[in-house]
Amino acid sequence: MSASLADGAPGIRLREAVLADLDAIMHLERATFPTDAWSRDVMAAELASPHTVYLVAESGDEVVAYAGLSAVPRAEQADLQTIAVDPTHRRLGVGTVLVQHLLALARERGAREMLLEVRADNPGAEALYERHGFARIAVRPRYYQPDDVDAIVMRAELIS
């Protein structure tokens, strides 16, 4: 899979992530989530899992964003695992396109709903998800450690 994002994000190309992208993904992971970044081993396992799909967005040869979906084929639920966009590429439509593609992939795998957690101190991300049909369904107090930040659990129905 490879797609140009010229309509929403000029000069950006989207493709499925491969293990060779791990260094670039981890760079973005640590920059975006400095206090609670996933470990390299966890991210490598995510990329290798048959139940996940990770996408990267590239500008030239540089990975400027990534996002992950966990969706067991024919399962009712899918999870938006993570999404990170380099600060220099935010507000350009990259996150929107990543979310749209993950929603489509979840539908293709037969999911009827998608869940996610978002940090309560990240209203920009919460607004992005709301624009794509996600609604708050719960709060997990002090979920993100060591920061003691709540997680807002959100859900979207996937209509084919």
Backbone as ProteinMPNN parsed JSONL, in Angstrom:
{"seq_chain_A": "MSASLADGAPGIRLREAVLADLDAIMHLERATFPTDAWSRDVMAAELASPHTVYLVAESGDEVVAYAGLSAVPRAEQADLQTIAVDPTHRRLGVGTVLVQHLLALARERGAREMLLEVRADNPGAEALYERHGFARIAVRPRYYQPDDVDAIVMRAELIS", "coords_chain_A": {"N_chain_A": [[0.838, -1.174, 0.0], [0.602, 2.124, -0.881], [0.2, 5.549, -0.879], [-0.421, 8.767, -2.192], [-0.75, 11.815, -0.467], [-1.635, 14.2, -1.445], [-3.971, 15.821, -1.555], [-4.757, 16.325, 1.151], [-2.381, 16.698, 2.511], [0.147, 18.067, 1.223], [2.959, 16.774, -0.557], [3.359, 14.581, 1.043], [3.583, 11.096, 1.585], [1.936, 8.022, 2.077], [2.397, 4.826, 3.525], [2.528, 1.269, 4.281], [4.071, 0.374, 7.313], [7.311, -1.076, 7.863], [9.677, -3.348, 9.376], [12.167, -2.169, 9.019], [11.622, 0.484, 9.403], [11.706, 0.938, 12.08], [13.659, 2.416, 13.627], [13.148, 5.111, 12.866], [10.47, 5.322, 13.629], [10.705, 4.919, 16.39], [12.174, 7.183, 17.065], [10.271, 9.228, 16.62], [8.344, 8.312, 18.432], [9.611, 8.595, 20.952], [10.051, 11.348, 20.947], [7.46, 12.342, 20.859], [6.116, 11.17, 23.003], [7.596, 11.583, 25.577], [7.772, 10.822, 28.325], [6.447, 8.428, 28.597], [6.994, 6.637, 26.526], [6.712, 3.834, 24.321], [8.677, 0.846, 24.54], [11.495, -0.15, 22.5], [11.431, -2.906, 21.972], [8.721, -3.531, 22.424], [7.51, -1.995, 20.417], [8.662, -3.174, 18.144], [7.526, -5.713, 18.31], [4.864, -5.006, 17.918], [4.956, -4.138, 15.236], [5.529, -6.555, 14.015], [3.388, -8.215, 14.537], [0.664, -10.284, 13.456], [-1.813, -9.236, 13.779], [-1.82, -6.526, 13.746], [-1.592, -3.371, 12.039], [0.588, -1.028, 10.898], [1.089, 2.252, 9.82], [3.133, 4.523, 7.992], [3.885, 7.937, 7.406], [5.524, 9.74, 4.957], [7.797, 12.337, 4.137], [9.533, 13.14, 1.498], [12.347, 11.213, 2.001], [11.995, 10.929, 4.668], [10.462, 9.722, 7.612], [7.643, 11.09, 8.911], [5.454, 10.722, 10.431], [3.478, 8.266, 12.161], [1.14, 5.585, 12.652], [-0.877, 3.185, 14.372], [-2.862, 0.212, 14.184], [-4.755, -2.204, 15.846], [-6.345, -5.042, 14.995], [-7.962, -7.875, 14.971], [-8.744, -10.105, 12.419], [-12.159, -10.316, 11.522], [-13.032, -9.838, 14.112], [-15.102, -8.052, 16.425], [-14.233, -5.648, 17.554], [-11.794, -3.084, 17.118], [-8.646, -1.509, 17.758], [-7.254, 1.683, 17.943], [-4.041, 1.973, 18.204], [-1.824, 3.763, 18.51], [-0.64, 7.012, 17.59], [1.471, 9.313, 16.043], [2.776, 12.431, 15.121], [5.286, 14.297, 13.622], [6.258, 17.403, 15.036], [6.753, 19.457, 13.138], [5.112, 18.817, 11.077], [2.519, 18.87, 11.872], [-0.964, 19.825, 11.901], [-1.36, 19.809, 9.209], [-2.927, 17.989, 8.0], [-2.006, 15.401, 8.087], [-2.381, 13.674, 10.341], [-5.156, 13.398, 10.174], [-5.468, 11.979, 7.737], [-4.13, 9.616, 8.399], [-5.782, 8.612, 10.499], [-8.185, 8.259, 9.049], [-7.391, 6.255, 7.219], [-6.782, 4.152, 9.002], [-9.314, 3.68, 10.122], [-10.654, 2.763, 7.828], [-9.166, 0.428, 7.297], [-9.787, -1.065, 9.59], [-12.521, -1.491, 9.173], [-12.348, -3.06, 6.841], [-11.282, -5.355, 7.94], [-13.417, -6.293, 9.278], [-14.29, -5.167, 11.662], [-16.647, -3.698, 13.919], [-16.591, -1.61, 15.604], [-14.339, 0.909, 16.847], [-11.9, 1.474, 19.293], [-10.075, 3.698, 21.474], [-7.503, 5.206, 23.489], [-6.825, 8.398, 24.784], [-4.671, 10.932, 25.918], [-5.717, 13.007, 28.581], [-4.649, 15.505, 28.681], [-4.281, 16.284, 26.084], [-5.902, 17.95, 24.138], [-6.01, 18.578, 21.41], [-5.592, 16.166, 20.018], [-7.807, 14.756, 20.959], [-9.867, 16.279, 19.809], [-9.335, 15.792, 17.093], [-10.011, 13.062, 16.947], [-12.732, 13.2, 17.626], [-13.722, 14.533, 15.376], [-13.732, 12.474, 13.625], [-15.754, 10.822, 14.36], [-15.496, 9.646, 16.872], [-16.434, 9.223, 20.277], [-16.466, 10.147, 23.727], [-16.361, 7.578, 26.15], [-15.52, 6.704, 28.585], [-13.362, 7.324, 31.429], [-10.086, 6.742, 32.407], [-8.622, 6.984, 35.319], [-5.495, 8.48, 36.098], [-4.001, 6.984, 34.267], [-1.846, 7.307, 32.478], [1.436, 7.046, 33.166], [4.663, 8.177, 34.141], [3.188, 10.468, 34.688], [0.705, 10.847, 35.884], [-1.649, 11.312, 34.411], [-4.952, 11.327, 33.224], [-6.628, 8.914, 31.127], [-8.676, 9.316, 28.377], [-11.184, 7.364, 27.244], [-12.297, 6.496, 24.103], [-14.784, 5.857, 21.581], [-15.755, 4.7, 18.361], [-18.34, 3.986, 16.109], [-18.251, 1.754, 13.409], [-19.338, 2.078, 10.323], [-20.1, 0.4, 7.467]], "CA_chain_A": [[0.0, 0.0, 0.0], [1.292, 3.41, -0.918], [-0.749, 6.545, -1.361], [-0.038, 10.171, -2.077], [-1.718, 12.559, 0.325], [-1.568, 15.559, -1.978], [-5.164, 16.602, -1.239], [-4.79, 16.778, 2.532], [-1.044, 16.975, 3.041], [1.032, 18.107, 0.053], [4.317, 16.271, -0.416], [3.392, 13.47, 2.0], [3.216, 9.791, 1.035], [1.551, 7.066, 3.113], [2.64, 3.419, 3.187], [2.563, 0.372, 5.431], [5.373, 0.34, 7.989], [8.074, -2.32, 7.888], [10.632, -3.371, 10.486], [13.251, -1.218, 8.728], [11.183, 1.811, 9.862], [11.682, 0.968, 13.543], [14.447, 3.532, 14.177], [12.421, 6.366, 12.642], [9.266, 5.285, 14.469], [11.11, 5.123, 17.788], [12.552, 8.599, 17.209], [9.01, 9.965, 16.786], [7.708, 7.837, 19.672], [10.271, 9.227, 22.112], [9.849, 12.8, 20.879], [6.049, 12.647, 21.086], [5.709, 10.652, 24.313], [8.894, 11.488, 26.259], [7.746, 10.196, 29.651], [5.821, 7.101, 28.596], [7.187, 6.017, 25.212], [6.83, 2.385, 24.272], [10.05, 0.385, 24.348], [11.827, -0.632, 21.162], [10.956, -4.286, 21.852], [7.257, -3.511, 22.291], [7.176, -1.48, 19.085], [9.043, -4.198, 17.164], [6.493, -6.746, 18.383], [3.671, -4.444, 17.273], [5.167, -4.154, 13.79], [5.592, -7.938, 13.549], [2.16, -8.946, 14.85], [-0.278, -10.46, 12.344], [-3.079, -8.57, 14.11], [-1.66, -5.074, 13.709], [-1.138, -2.701, 10.826], [1.161, 0.288, 11.173], [1.31, 3.084, 8.648], [4.036, 5.662, 8.145], [3.767, 9.029, 6.446], [6.866, 10.196, 4.604], [8.063, 13.547, 3.366], [10.802, 12.731, 0.902], [12.77, 9.935, 2.579], [11.878, 11.029, 6.124], [9.204, 9.348, 8.256], [7.2, 12.249, 9.685], [4.316, 10.323, 11.264], [3.094, 6.861, 12.111], [-0.068, 5.249, 13.402], [-1.058, 1.748, 14.427], [-4.177, -0.387, 14.374], [-4.848, -3.606, 16.238], [-7.651, -5.528, 14.553], [-7.982, -9.288, 14.615], [-9.757, -10.27, 11.375], [-13.514, -10.735, 11.883], [-13.381, -9.471, 15.489], [-16.023, -6.905, 16.457], [-13.557, -4.43, 17.993], [-10.43, -2.752, 16.717], [-8.072, -0.469, 18.613], [-6.245, 2.597, 17.431], [-2.992, 1.764, 19.196], [-0.992, 4.945, 18.714], [-0.426, 7.892, 16.446], [2.422, 10.389, 16.352], [3.125, 13.266, 13.974], [6.368, 15.231, 13.909], [5.708, 18.758, 15.236], [6.855, 20.292, 11.935], [4.109, 18.365, 10.107], [1.183, 18.911, 12.475], [-1.94, 20.788, 11.361], [-1.274, 19.759, 7.746], [-3.813, 16.929, 7.53], [-1.363, 14.084, 8.15], [-3.105, 12.886, 11.339], [-6.482, 13.109, 9.626], [-5.36, 10.912, 6.745], [-3.784, 8.381, 9.111], [-6.987, 8.115, 11.175], [-9.104, 7.787, 8.013], [-6.904, 4.976, 6.703], [-6.943, 3.12, 10.029], [-10.744, 3.361, 10.185], [-10.962, 1.939, 6.655], [-8.554, -0.892, 7.5], [-10.579, -1.769, 10.606], [-13.746, -1.941, 8.492], [-11.969, -4.16, 5.947], [-11.051, -6.544, 8.761], [-14.697, -6.718, 9.835], [-14.607, -4.557, 12.962], [-17.864, -2.889, 13.976], [-16.29, -0.42, 16.393], [-12.932, 1.137, 17.15], [-11.654, 2.108, 20.579], [-8.755, 4.288, 21.668], [-7.284, 6.041, 24.672], [-6.093, 9.628, 24.496], [-4.317, 11.662, 27.141], [-6.623, 14.109, 28.911], [-3.952, 16.778, 28.458], [-4.041, 16.427, 24.651], [-7.194, 18.283, 23.528], [-5.913, 18.565, 19.954], [-5.818, 14.792, 19.567], [-9.208, 14.42, 21.243], [-10.681, 16.942, 18.783], [-9.128, 15.038, 15.855], [-10.808, 11.844, 17.014], [-14.148, 13.583, 17.581], [-14.053, 14.846, 13.977], [-13.866, 11.21, 12.898], [-16.861, 10.04, 14.903], [-15.233, 9.08, 18.191], [-17.078, 9.893, 21.409], [-15.995, 9.699, 25.046], [-17.194, 6.574, 26.816], [-15.017, 6.452, 29.942], [-12.089, 7.932, 31.819], [-9.232, 5.887, 33.234], [-7.832, 7.914, 36.139], [-4.055, 8.307, 36.298], [-3.603, 5.904, 33.373], [-0.522, 7.567, 31.907], [2.45, 7.207, 34.209], [4.634, 8.67, 35.522], [2.632, 11.82, 34.705], [-0.605, 10.882, 36.555], [-2.624, 11.906, 33.495], [-6.071, 10.447, 32.903], [-6.878, 8.511, 29.745], [-10.052, 9.399, 27.918], [-11.485, 6.244, 26.36], [-13.223, 6.938, 23.064], [-15.306, 4.783, 20.736], [-16.433, 5.072, 17.116], [-19.003, 2.911, 15.378], [-17.742, 1.648, 12.042], [-20.429, 1.77, 9.409], [-19.52, 0.071, 6.147]], "C_chain_A": [[0.885, 1.239, 0.0], [0.317, 4.406, -1.513], [-0.166, 7.929, -1.2], [-1.131, 10.895, -1.315], [-1.83, 13.988, -0.169], [-2.78, 16.405, -1.608], [-5.112, 17.164, 0.172], [-3.453, 17.194, 3.086], [-0.046, 16.943, 1.887], [2.439, 17.59, 0.363], [4.468, 15.1, 0.532], [2.901, 12.205, 1.305], [2.964, 8.836, 2.195], [1.841, 5.655, 2.627], [2.613, 2.588, 4.46], [3.983, 0.341, 6.003], [5.986, -1.048, 7.89], [9.097, -2.218, 9.016], [11.794, -2.398, 10.271], [12.898, 0.212, 9.146], [11.305, 1.98, 11.37], [12.473, 2.14, 14.128], [13.704, 4.862, 14.041], [11.165, 6.435, 13.503], [9.633, 5.547, 15.92], [11.558, 6.559, 18.038], [11.296, 9.448, 17.435], [8.314, 9.589, 18.089], [8.299, 8.553, 20.886], [10.079, 10.743, 22.126], [8.415, 13.184, 21.235], [5.6, 12.268, 22.486], [6.941, 10.497, 25.206], [8.861, 10.764, 27.597], [7.156, 8.795, 29.652], [5.892, 6.424, 27.223], [7.233, 4.499, 25.339], [8.3, 2.026, 24.076], [10.239, -0.076, 22.902], [11.304, -2.055, 20.954], [9.443, -4.352, 21.674], [6.87, -3.045, 20.892], [7.536, -2.492, 18.004], [8.007, -5.317, 17.141], [5.197, -6.273, 17.724], [3.803, -4.515, 15.749], [5.117, -5.572, 13.225], [4.29, -8.709, 13.731], [1.26, -9.098, 13.622], [-1.599, -9.719, 12.572], [-2.981, -7.05, 14.109], [-1.26, -4.617, 12.313], [-0.633, -1.338, 11.265], [1.412, 0.989, 9.852], [2.337, 4.149, 8.98], [3.713, 6.674, 7.058], [5.17, 9.564, 6.22], [6.813, 11.515, 3.855], [9.455, 13.343, 2.792], [11.155, 11.354, 1.434], [12.592, 9.897, 4.089], [10.492, 10.599, 6.605], [8.81, 10.497, 9.18], [5.987, 11.932, 10.558], [4.143, 8.817, 11.165], [1.824, 6.689, 12.924], [-0.258, 3.748, 13.328], [-2.474, 1.337, 14.755], [-4.001, -1.817, 14.845], [-6.259, -4.063, 15.889], [-7.52, -6.98, 14.115], [-9.057, -9.46, 13.541], [-11.044, -10.895, 11.917], [-13.874, -10.502, 13.347], [-14.237, -8.206, 15.446], [-15.319, -5.587, 16.775], [-12.164, -4.32, 17.396], [-9.956, -1.655, 17.657], [-7.104, 0.38, 17.815], [-5.167, 2.604, 18.505], [-2.233, 3.038, 19.541], [-0.933, 5.747, 17.43], [0.532, 8.989, 16.897], [2.779, 11.105, 15.056], [4.223, 14.225, 14.418], [5.792, 16.644, 14.042], [5.76, 19.648, 13.993], [5.815, 19.923, 10.877], [2.702, 18.31, 10.699], [0.35, 20.005, 11.831], [-1.862, 20.878, 9.831], [-2.165, 18.669, 7.158], [-3.231, 15.535, 7.608], [-2.098, 13.18, 9.144], [-4.48, 12.484, 10.845], [-6.424, 11.943, 8.656], [-5.003, 9.586, 7.413], [-5.015, 7.791, 9.798], [-7.973, 7.561, 10.147], [-8.682, 6.425, 7.474], [-7.051, 3.862, 7.739], [-8.407, 2.726, 10.186], [-11.142, 2.455, 9.019], [-10.384, 0.533, 6.799], [-9.325, -1.708, 8.531], [-11.872, -2.301, 9.992], [-13.446, -3.14, 7.597], [-11.758, -5.458, 6.713], [-12.316, -7.002, 9.476], [-15.06, -6.122, 11.175], [-15.865, -3.703, 12.847], [-17.672, -1.628, 14.81], [-14.786, -0.325, 16.608], [-12.845, 1.894, 18.466], [-10.264, 2.732, 20.577], [-8.713, 4.95, 23.032], [-6.479, 7.252, 24.23], [-5.831, 10.335, 25.815], [-5.271, 12.836, 27.351], [-5.97, 15.466, 28.695], [-3.591, 17.0, 26.982], [-5.36, 16.743, 23.927], [-7.158, 18.31, 22.004], [-6.175, 17.182, 19.386], [-7.269, 14.381, 19.806], [-10.126, 15.04, 20.188], [-10.546, 16.237, 17.43], [-10.013, 13.8, 15.848], [-12.3, 12.156, 16.959], [-14.582, 13.903, 16.155], [-14.247, 13.587, 13.144], [-14.876, 10.272, 13.551], [-16.618, 9.382, 16.24], [-15.936, 9.914, 19.256], [-16.515, 9.314, 22.702], [-16.945, 8.643, 25.606], [-16.735, 6.303, 28.245], [-13.749, 7.266, 30.169], [-11.35, 6.928, 32.686], [-8.316, 6.805, 34.038], [-6.365, 7.49, 36.238], [-3.466, 7.193, 35.431], [-2.181, 6.086, 32.852], [0.453, 7.913, 33.017], [3.809, 7.42, 33.549], [3.935, 10.015, 35.69], [1.311, 11.965, 35.465], [-1.674, 11.551, 35.7], [-3.704, 10.87, 33.184], [-6.059, 10.079, 31.421], [-8.362, 8.682, 29.474], [-10.245, 8.245, 26.942], [-12.557, 6.717, 25.382], [-13.594, 5.763, 22.171], [-15.946, 5.387, 19.493], [-17.095, 3.834, 16.538], [-18.489, 2.935, 13.952], [-18.875, 1.185, 11.142], [-19.825, 1.554, 8.037], [-20.141, 0.877, 5.041]], "O_chain_A": [[1.808, 1.358, 0.806], [-0.318, 4.135, -2.532], [0.496, 8.231, -0.208], [-2.314, 10.612, -1.504], [-2.094, 14.896, 0.62], [-2.632, 17.603, -1.368], [-5.389, 18.345, 0.378], [-3.394, 17.969, 4.04], [0.544, 15.9, 1.607], [3.028, 17.918, 1.392], [5.587, 14.664, 0.801], [1.937, 12.232, 0.54], [3.699, 8.844, 3.182], [1.573, 5.317, 1.474], [2.669, 3.12, 5.568], [4.964, 0.289, 5.262], [5.281, -2.057, 7.839], [9.348, -1.134, 9.542], [12.342, -1.864, 11.235], [13.783, 1.062, 9.233], [11.032, 3.063, 11.889], [11.988, 2.796, 15.05], [13.641, 5.643, 14.99], [10.836, 7.491, 14.043], [8.953, 6.31, 16.607], [11.336, 7.091, 19.126], [11.265, 10.287, 18.335], [7.758, 10.45, 18.771], [7.567, 9.054, 21.739], [9.958, 11.349, 23.19], [8.182, 14.229, 21.842], [4.788, 12.969, 23.09], [7.294, 9.372, 25.56], [9.855, 10.139, 27.968], [7.346, 8.048, 30.612], [4.962, 5.727, 26.815], [7.726, 3.954, 26.327], [9.07, 2.806, 23.515], [9.276, -0.351, 22.186], [10.792, -2.376, 19.882], [8.942, -5.136, 20.868], [5.998, -3.638, 20.257], [6.787, -2.652, 17.041], [7.651, -5.814, 16.072], [4.517, -7.049, 17.053], [2.862, -4.909, 15.059], [4.708, -5.768, 12.08], [4.116, -9.766, 13.123], [1.107, -8.159, 12.84], [-2.408, -9.595, 11.653], [-3.949, -6.363, 14.436], [-0.677, -5.364, 11.528], [-1.347, -0.586, 11.927], [1.89, 0.385, 8.892], [2.407, 4.623, 10.114], [3.324, 6.319, 5.946], [5.913, 9.811, 7.17], [5.913, 11.769, 3.054], [10.444, 13.371, 3.525], [10.354, 10.425, 1.331], [12.997, 8.927, 4.73], [9.476, 11.05, 6.078], [9.541, 10.838, 10.11], [5.543, 12.777, 11.335], [4.598, 8.18, 10.215], [1.477, 7.521, 13.763], [0.143, 3.107, 12.356], [-3.188, 2.012, 15.497], [-3.185, -2.559, 14.298], [-7.242, -3.541, 16.416], [-7.028, -7.272, 13.025], [-10.182, -9.001, 13.735], [-11.013, -11.871, 12.667], [-14.94, -10.938, 13.782], [-14.105, -7.39, 14.534], [-15.752, -4.527, 16.322], [-11.461, -5.311, 17.199], [-10.762, -0.959, 18.275], [-6.244, -0.136, 17.103], [-5.354, 3.17, 19.582], [-2.024, 3.353, 20.713], [-1.147, 5.227, 16.335], [0.411, 9.521, 18.001], [3.047, 10.476, 14.033], [4.109, 14.882, 15.453], [4.935, 17.04, 13.252], [4.896, 20.506, 13.816], [5.656, 20.639, 9.889], [1.793, 17.757, 10.081], [0.876, 20.978, 11.29], [-2.246, 21.885, 9.236], [-2.158, 18.45, 5.946], [-3.897, 14.572, 7.231], [-2.407, 12.034, 8.816], [-4.922, 11.358, 11.071], [-7.236, 11.021, 8.739], [-5.526, 8.541, 7.026], [-5.264, 6.591, 9.688], [-8.54, 6.49, 10.361], [-9.518, 5.54, 7.292], [-7.409, 2.739, 7.385], [-8.708, 1.546, 10.366], [-11.884, 1.491, 9.206], [-11.047, -0.447, 6.456], [-9.497, -2.915, 8.362], [-12.269, -3.434, 10.262], [-14.193, -4.118, 7.59], [-12.027, -6.54, 6.19], [-12.29, -7.995, 10.203], [-16.052, -6.533, 11.776], [-16.116, -3.071, 11.82], [-18.474, -0.697, 14.742], [-14.063, -1.32, 16.559], [-13.609, 2.825, 18.72], [-9.394, 2.353, 19.793], [-9.745, 5.217, 23.646], [-5.568, 7.144, 23.409], [-6.671, 10.331, 26.715], [-5.59, 13.565, 26.411], [-6.664, 16.47, 28.543], [-2.71, 17.799, 26.666], [-5.876, 15.905, 23.188], [-8.187, 18.084, 21.367], [-6.891, 17.035, 18.396], [-7.885, 13.735, 18.958], [-11.063, 14.39, 19.725], [-11.53, 16.1, 16.703], [-10.688, 13.52, 14.857], [-13.054, 11.437, 16.303], [-15.702, 13.574, 15.766], [-14.858, 13.633, 12.076], [-14.85, 9.064, 13.316], [-17.466, 8.62, 16.705], [-16.022, 11.138, 19.156], [-16.136, 8.144, 22.761], [-18.166, 8.79, 25.546], [-17.486, 5.731, 29.034], [-13.154, 7.812, 29.24], [-11.931, 6.334, 33.594], [-7.347, 7.342, 33.503], [-6.043, 6.317, 36.433], [-2.514, 6.531, 35.845], [-1.407, 5.131, 32.794], [0.317, 8.924, 33.707], [4.057, 6.87, 32.476], [4.075, 10.646, 36.738], [0.842, 13.084, 35.672], [-2.516, 12.282, 36.221], [-3.414, 9.704, 32.918], [-5.554, 10.823, 30.581], [-9.201, 8.239, 30.259], [-9.549, 8.16, 25.93], [-13.586, 7.264, 25.78], [-12.832, 4.807, 22.022], [-16.59, 6.434, 19.552], [-16.49, 2.763, 16.482], [-18.312, 3.999, 13.359], [-19.308, 0.035, 11.206], [-19.125, 2.418, 7.51], [-19.768, 0.721, 3.879]]}, "name": "protein", "num_of_chains": 1, "seq": "MSASLADGAPGIRLREAVLADLDAIMHLERATFPTDAWSRDVMAAELASPHTVYLVAESGDEVVAYAGLSAVPRAEQADLQTIAVDPTHRRLGVGTVLVQHLLALARERGAREMLLEVRADNPGAEALYERHGFARIAVRPRYYQPDDVDAIVMRAELIS"}
